């Protein structure tokens, strides 16, 4: 509701030698750029390093990740899934659809 009218307003701008469509691109990309930089400093690589996460949530998350790792070890290799009839049917459906 707000983005469309704002973009239309910015399209009419001709300021600092830049046309309106360039202002739209700059102003719409600016939040993503800022949040990307903040993310680099705020987020951590592993849950045990996340001081911003409550201890009980951190422990739960580490337990879930460990369970997923164990479950993944017991499955067959991914390339063997290509022989599964369900995968072949899905591939044919997507190819022909």
Secondary structure, DSSP 8 states (H G I E B T S, - for coil): --HHHHHHHHHT--BTTB-HHHHHHHHHHHHHHHHHHHHHHH--SSGGG-TTS-HHHHHHHHHHHHHHHHHHHTS--GGGGGG-HHHHHHHHHHHH-
